[in-house]
């Protein structure tokens, strides 16, 4: 499988490139980055050579350019970037009507399994308060993390009446039908997400902790293998786990 790596010189793109080079069934067709990284192309449209799939670890501001390129070349794409605006997400969804698109707020298979558990606990631990605390390194741009929202969305699948309270402040009393989501930024933390379910007499805490950023690249590679050969559509980690 010939892979175009979009964002090849970034923290995640460089890890992904190493993993692809070590894989028996993949090779790097081209690297894309606007920084002028040696041997890479400045934008996707600059490369028109052979390719089977695109894996994107760049920045969400390039969403429209990337989707236009993938649709024009009919290339499947694994979108690993986060922080997309609603307009950018709509662009991705429109592209998925013509090509296979894999999009997840977190590329970790472990996080996807965590979301499944969160959904089940929210459904069966009736009336509980739900709070989420996510911790990341100081360089992370979006808060709360896309993963925190993903886990909150999993809870809302079971309890659609819930709404989000981002970064609670002030003296207002907690509302019964809210999910508190708080972001912590410190040091070089790869990513920790805690989901707490509490009643008057007991608490369940589900925690996922990432120890190495390579796990996200591993997930992206798994997603690429899953997506290759699929028909046009919008796919996510739940689809990968269900196959």
Buried (B, 14 or more C-beta within 10 A) or exposed (E): BBBBBBBBBBEBBBBBBEBBEEBEEBEBBBBBBBEEBEEBBEBBBEBEEEBBBBBBBBBBEBBEBBBBBBBEBEBBBBBBBBBBEEEBBEBBEEBBEBBBBBBBBBBBBEBBEBBBBBBEBBEEBEEBBBBBBBBBBEEBEBBBBBBBBBBBBBBBEBBEEBEBBBEEEEEEEEEEEBBBBBBEEEEEBBBBBBBBBBEEEEEBEBEBEBEEBBBBBBBBBBBBBBBBEBEBBBBBBEBBEEE
